[in-house]
Amino acid sequence: MNGFLQAWGEAATTTLGFFWMALWAFALGYVVSAMVQVFVTEERMKRAMGEAGAKSVGLATVFGFLSSSCSFAALATTKSLYKKGAGLVPSLAFLLASTNLVIELGIVIAVFLSWHFVVGEYVGGLLLIAFMWVLVKVTPTRSLEEDARARLDDDDDDEGEVPEWKERMASRSGWAKVGQKYLMEWKMVWKDVTFGFTVAGVIAAFVPSTFFQTLFVGSGTGAELGVGEVVLQTLVGPVAAFFTFIGSMGNIPLAALLYDNGVSFAGVMAFIFSDLVVFPVLRIHAGYYGWKMALYILGVLLAALVGVALVLHFGFDLAGALPTGPADRTGSVTGQTFFAIDHTFVLNLVFLGVSALLAWLWHSTDAEPEHGEMAQKGALDRVLTWLALGSYVWVVGGLVAHFVASGSSA
């Protein structure tokens, strides 16, 4: 019994430690994202993007880079762009860029992994767009697109006034809007982050290394992986992500745990790239465009991410830059002191202050209510809400168990 209490306490403290490590990174990324969303509006993006061509794909990529990293927010914006007339390729380019090329995701990856994965994330994001473009071009999509567009309601095409960004930046109301967007970013991801970090803590404390060796063939042996083992791990990565159904920001600690347990660079990158092939995303796509188009998008994205992960792995290998394990960074993600007076502590204090300031600006200003489109609410969203609330109960219980176990062993 005491052994279970110790493991439970370790899981809870690891969860809190993971979140403490990433708090400033989340805050910094969401501040930047909120500023971009207010000063570079979605309406400007809609007007700038055409239906097809390199220019549209390039603009979609840039707009995605400047957008939110929340997968569910990106889905809603992508649907809006597609409904306004953007082609399928530019729309998917925006979706991929907004979940793989955003600043905040790179910062969180840098916190938990190594520079190799940051480079892999951004280079891989561009390659994902290129692979997707080729796959869409070589497959017939006319009937799918006709059916998808027929499902979309065009009654809300009034674009309204596009605000002047200079005026917004110079006004208190503009920064109040930034505060509102910033809080909305947290509102959109808190369930994924809470559950994802809790799962990471549970895995770190309870799941033995043999589990990863069984799931990811060849991992944890210390031997050099063969081509077949790398390919198998790359195929398993999206399957593991599918069943976690956690968004891009929530699955980075899990990716770090996979890396600590000997999963290949390709397998970890495939896992990170898989935030758009999880079941909740598939369901939302089906609600927007119908199941045929949703399954088509799933197939395209799955083929692209597996191909890109393998290209990155063998490309890094040829360049002599392939990461080989926790030695390529400061140490194992679980083998460190989470809470100390260091740069993380200082940065967290700074961004907690920034968060409080933005919240005060919004609540003390008569900012207009936000009517933007959010992720679809349904059974899965309610399940994730309950899982997040259950995660809080689990963590609090684990902290109590930690003190009980510590007291009994004293």
C-alpha positions, 0 to 999 in steps of 0.5 A: 500500500505504501508503495502505491501511495509513493507512486501516486505522490510521484505522479502528482508531483511530476504532473505539477512539475511538468506544468511548472516547467512549461508555464512561462512558455505557455504564457509567452506563446499565448500573449504573442498569439493573442496580439496577432489575433487582435492586430492581424484579424481573421477578416484580413486573412480571408481577404488576402487568401485566394482560392489556389496557387503558391501565393495563397498557400504561402499566405495561408502558411504565414497566417497559420504561423501567426495564429493560435496553436490550439487544434480546435480553434484552428479547425474553426478558423480553417472552416471559416476560411474554406467557407469564404472561398479559400481552396482546400490546399490553402485551407489545410496549409493554414491548419497545418501551419497553425498547429505546427509552426506556431511560436508557443509550440516551439517554446514548449518543445524546447523546454521538454525536449532538445533543439533537434525537435524544435528544428524538426517541428518547424522544418517538418511543419513546412514539409507537411504542407508540401506533402499535403499539397502533393497528395491533394493534387494527385487525388480526385477531390472535386466531388468531395469538395462540392459535397463539403461546400454544400454543407456549409452555411453561407448566411454569415458572409458579412465581413464587417469593418476590418479594424485598423491595427495601428489604432488598436495598438494605441488604444486601451480597448485594443489591449483589453481585447488582447487580454480577452483573447489571451484568456480565451486561449487558456479557456480553449486548452485547459482541458487538454493541458490538464489531462495531458500533463496528468497522464504524463505524470501517471505514465512516468510513475506507474508505466514500466519501460517494458511497456514502451519496448513492447509498444515501440519495437526496438525502443529502450534496448540501447542498440542502433535501430534498423530501418524496419524498426524506425518505420514501425515506430513511426506508424505506432506514433499516430496510433498512440496519439489517436488514443490519447486524443490530447491536443498539440500543447498537451502531448509534449510531456508525453512525447518527452517520456517516449523519448526518455524511453528510447523511442526513435526521433521519427516515432516521437516526431510522428507522435507530436505531428499527430494532433490533427489525426486524433478522434475529436478532430476527425469528428469535428471535421465530419460535422463541418464537411461530412464523413467522406471529406473528414476521412479523406483529410485524415488519410492525407494528413496521416500519410503526410506526417508519417512520410515527413517523420521518416524524412526528418529522421533519415535526413538528420541521420545523414547530417550527423544530427540525429538525437540519440537520447536524453544525453542530447539535452540537460537530462531526463525529463523526469530525473530533475528538480522541478521546483527551484529558484532558477530562471524558470521560477523568475520567468513564471513570476514575470508571466504570471504578472503579465497574465494578471495585467491582461486579465485586469485590462479586459475586466476593467474595460468595456470590451465587446463580448467575443462571438468568435466560433469555438470548438464544437461542444458535444459528448467528447468535450463533456468527457474531456471536461470530466477527465480534466476535473478528475485530473485535479482530484487525482493530483490533489489526492496524490499530494496528500498521498505524498505527505502520508507516504513521506510521514510513514517512512520518516 
